[in-house]
Amino acid sequence: MTEPLPDVRRRLGVRPLINLTGTLTTHGGISACPEAIEAAANIMSRGVDVLELQAAASRIIARATGAEAGFVAACSSAGICMGVAGAMTGDDLARIERLPDTTGMRSEVVIQAGHVVNYGHSIAQDIRLPGARPVVIGDVNAARSHQLAAAIGPQTAAGLFVVSHHCSGEGQIPFATFVEICHVKGVPVIVDLAAEYDLRGYLAHGADLTIHSSHKFLGGATAGIVAGRKPLVRAAYLQNFGIARPMKAGKESVAGALAALEAWGTRDHAARRQGMREVLEDWRRRLGALPGIEATIDPDPTGNPFDRLKLEVDPIEAGLNALQLVRELERGDPPIAVRSHQVEHGWLVMDPRSLGEGEAEIVADRIGAVLASAGRDGLGPASSDLESWRAEKARALRLWPDSD
Ligand SMILES: *Cc1c(COP(=O)(O)O)cnc(C)c1O
């Protein structure tokens, strides 16, 4: 047996963190699979012609997605920027070099109001970055096909469609209708599928370009997997010689993403889901027995094949509210990061997909310990007020790299 490598986090003086956010890249994304780790490490000390490497990527991505072509971008956000840019420039190198000056190019991107999501920044900024202008259709809870049709004109470069639990849950134009209207007007459709497991379905039903994150469900290196019709894929890839230069995917990202993509096709997904289900069931039993906690197993809201645990906190019974519980978990040792997107509704969500060896136990013990001391001694002065929590986070950002 070889000695396990020392934890690089410790060497850097960084606290190891238990990541129950699942895919959030701010907390490391999904743990990489062994195939991705091996491929990334393997290529790091070796020379390669990157055009050739990305051509190999195109073949592998085409096989995995059913697309005509593909490439690996730095991340999904980069892939969206590059797709939008490609829709404006085509393969015209002079135009590519001129962006974000869009003079003489179609430069509008139509998107439904309920799809203007924030995943660390607004997707509208991915549209604006290469110089395009978002044209927002409808309202947050109601977008209609006539509004989309009316918004498409001679300046429209692309339609951007987002599939995510962050999107408005109701009133949006369905994908098939969105594609039909765009295509009748000769406008390509770019689909942001960053965290979605479906690698083939949207392309099969008319998407011109799809974008998936390698570091989310696939368990690859940090990267974006771009797939689609060859001319648009090529136009998007060529942005590497223009605005995408500062979004470069390194060879280790390309190799690590491709290894994960290939391994994905061979995995026993049902067995994996079942394994995670056992962790969730165990948590549900233990945590659901705590005072003021209601624990339920929550299937993924956009229908991806995995589940999370939802913990609803009754502040009177529990002696603390959901936000305080989130904060206590964050500030413990090791810090535990949960999904707190809906903490204002009184619940937090635990995603098991990045759990390391032995961590499930630590998490259950810690939540038990926090609740045991809630409303009594030992609980720090964590604010229970959402606005002041947000203000504190903004203040901390502006102090970075200092912590106080
Ligand atoms: C995570 C996410 C992104 C960004 O993905 P990265 O690969 O981290 O840039 C874009 N869109 C949606 C819907 C996401 O969930």
The ligand as a MOL file (V3000), in Angstrom:
LIG
                    3D

  0  0  0     0  0            999 V3000
M  V30 BEGIN CTAB
M  V30 COUNTS 15 15 0 0 0
M  V30 BEGIN ATOM
M  V30 1 C -23.4160 26.3190 -12.6450 0
M  V30 2 C -24.1840 26.9350 -13.7100 0
M  V30 3 C -23.5480 27.6840 -14.7100 0
M  V30 4 C -22.0860 27.9860 -14.6650 0
M  V30 5 O -21.3250 26.8410 -14.7490 0
M  V30 6 P -19.7410 26.8970 -14.6350 0
M  V30 7 O -19.2960 25.7070 -15.3860 0
M  V30 8 O -19.3950 26.8300 -13.1980 0
M  V30 9 O -19.3140 28.1890 -15.2690 0
M  V30 10 C -24.2990 28.1730 -15.7420 0
M  V30 11 N -25.6290 27.9610 -15.7910 0
M  V30 12 C -26.2890 27.2610 -14.8580 0
M  V30 13 C -27.7560 27.0540 -14.9910 0
M  V30 14 C -25.5850 26.7170 -13.7780 0
M  V30 15 O -26.2230 26.0050 -12.8420 0
M  V30 END ATOM
M  V30 BEGIN BOND
M  V30 1 1 1 2
M  V30 2 1 2 3
M  V30 3 2 2 14
M  V30 4 1 3 4
M  V30 5 2 3 10
M  V30 6 1 4 5
M  V30 7 1 5 6
M  V30 8 2 6 7
M  V30 9 1 6 8
M  V30 10 1 6 9
M  V30 11 1 10 11
M  V30 12 2 11 12
M  V30 13 1 12 13
M  V30 14 1 12 14
M  V30 15 1 14 15
M  V30 END BOND
M  V30 END CTAB
M  END
